[in-house]
Amino acid sequence: MNPLLSPSISADPAPHRAPTCQPLLRLAAALICLSLAGCAGQSAFRAAEGLLAGGRTADGLRKLQEAVAQAPDNVQYRALLLTTRLKWTDTLIRQGRQALRDGRPDDARQAFERVLAVDSAHVAARTGLAQAQQQERSADLVRQASADWAGGKSDSARARLASVLADDPTHAHAIELRRQIAAADEAALAAASTKGPWAAKVSIDFKDASVKQVFDVISRASGLNILLDKDVRADQKISLALRDVTSSAAIQYLLMANQLEQLVMDGNTLFIYPNTPAKLRDYQPLLVKTFVLNNANAKAVAELIKTLVKSRDVVVDEKLNMVMVRDSAEAIGLAERLVALQDVAEPEVMLEVDVLEVGRDLLTELGLAWPGGLTLMPIPADRSGGLTLGSLRNLNAATLGATIDAAKLNLRQEDGNSNLLANPRIRVLNREKARVMIGNRVPSVSTTVNATGFATESVTYLDVGLKLEVEPTIFVNGDITIRLALEVSNIVSTQKTASGSSTYTIGTRAANTTLRLKDGETQVLAGLISEEDRRSATKVPGLGDLPLAGPMFSSTLANGKRSEIVLSITPRLVRNQTQPSPGASAVPSGTESTVRQRAASPGTPALAP
């Protein structure tokens, strides 16, 4: 029978060798793959270095990412990728933010998109891109509003501007266009007031005439229909002399003089009623206005409306940060202008802080350390190692052992430098405190023994390291006042108490100051220096003090330590408060009893909104 076809083939050792070779083959294949990956990573890294040297940072970063992907354990590749990406993205973020401040949303969008191309999760770039897109949409809406206004569509223009200002209450172009539209509307209203029955000129001179007679004369002279409430004292006597005034102004003066109010029924009909709380509730039309606040606190705004507008029906929804007001049209208009002044974004600043601690340790040990002692010890007579009184009586040179310290030549010098760098970026709101702690929390155990002798231990934690506290105050002109507290501490030594508890000696250097800086201005604080110089000498008594030969019988140790802390801080405004225009900050509010304004005479300039 052919042995190759024999069933005994299962006993051939070849099938047992194959599994032994497979792990080796897999290991070899893995080593080859790792070698190829390392070569590919090195090639990508070299290409990245060339691109970075040529100023093509974006392409260089992509190559660095490729190198890191090929060799994820290579620290050099990762370090260069992180540092280069941080510097490049920081520069682009600054350029984008400056473009936003200058009103160049297209340039800002391009800068933020370049950052996101290499770091898709960059929070500042995503936020900046959203702001740039919002600024572009706002610019389009303002252009459309301007076109609508030029085409006579004032209502559409006002609606578009309201949408822009809801997203950005400080949009300068929208505010200016709204002011122009309001001024044009007031001018049109003033021009309209010179026509029709409201603008008819009247001259009247009454002495002890009844109110009803005066209203009748004005009605016949102007063509207005004037109706009197049944509670108006029509027989009340009045003396009034007016020359060449409009009928609307004459009616205003007459109402003020007799504590009356008016309700305009249509274009040429007035209804006159007493100015009493009961009649106001009956005749004065009321509006309900809802203010959805983006930045201001709803409770604070509600208190403002109650105090200045005197509105009683004010409801606050703290969950939605919303205020609802029910009042007259004049009061609602005043409340709208006050809310617009209050509902502005809180100023915010980014503080770039660099803390550097530069330390140097210098130790020099030089000289000859001679034996410092001679030890004599009796040698036991037997091998057991014990001593007897008899052996002590028979001490001699043969039974007394001697031990002498070794002589040592010291030739040692140590020079060490240390740098401790912290580079935090702190974003903080106006007049809010921010705190940064970089270091360790060291446990300190203390033991307390009560009157019965029972001991209890308590653990407290000490913050050791870098502690920084800042509180900025942002002004409208861009200046920033910073209250700054810096503390750098370290453990100098550790001691053990009798009970076994640990106590620490902590060295601390602190600085507290207040700075006033411009946006982007850098201030450097230095001079927190700690310097220590210790010198000691080991000498042979008498011989070590000889004038010339003394150094041969002594050893000196010089230990010097010096460290300095340098802090630099740069504030960069993220958002500042826009100072309102004089027209917006001066809001007419009527009299102490009512917010209703006297109608302006034709030609009287009105305050800009």
Salt bridges, closest charged atoms under 4 A:
ASP59 OD2 - ARG56 NH2 2.93
ASP59 OD1 - ARG62 NH1 2.81
GLU66 OE1 - LYS63 NZ 3.51
ASP90 OD2 - ARG94 NH2 3.15
ASP102 OD2 - ARG104 NH2 3.29
ASP106 OD1 - ARG109 NH2 2.37
ASP107 OD2 - ARG104 NH1 2.82
GLU113 OE2 - ARG109 NH1 3.50
GLU136 OE2 - ARG109 NE 3.12
ASP140 OD1 - ARG143 NH2 1.99
ASP148 OD2 - ARG160 NE 2.69
ASP155 OD1 - ARG158 NH2 2.59
GLU176 OE2 - ARG179 NH2 2.84
ASP185 OD2 - ARG158 NH1 2.42
ASP205 OD2 - ARG243 NH2 3.46
ASP216 OD2 - LYS212 NZ 3.31
ASP229 OD2 - LYS279 NZ 3.25
ASP231 OD1 - LYS230 NZ 3.40
ASP231 OD2 - LYS279 NZ 2.69
ASP244 OD1 - LYS201 NZ 3.92
GLU261 OE1 - ARG596 NH1 2.23
ASP313 OD2 - ARG326 NH1 3.69
GLU330 OE2 - ARG596 NE 3.48
GLU336 OE2 - LYS289 NZ 3.34
GLU348 OE2 - ARG427 NE 2.70
GLU348 OE1 - ARG575 NH1 3.13
GLU352 OE1 - ARG94 NH2 2.85
GLU352 OE2 - ARG572 NE 3.00
ASP354 OD1 - ARG425 NH1 3.93
GLU357 OE2 - ARG509 NH2 2.79
GLU365 OE1 - ARG412 NH2 2.67
GLU414 OE2 - ARG412 NH1 2.90
ASP415 OD2 - ARG360 NH2 2.88
ASP463 OD2 - ARG435 NH2 3.61
ASP463 OD1 - ARG441 NE 3.07
GLU469 OE2 - ARG435 NE 3.51
ASP479 OD2 - ARG516 NE 3.31
ASP479 OD1 - LYS518 NZ 2.84
GLU487 OE2 - LYS467 NZ 3.71
GLU531 OE1 - ARG562 NE 3.77
GLU532 OE2 - ARG534 NE 2.59
ASP545 OD1 - LYS539 NZ 3.28
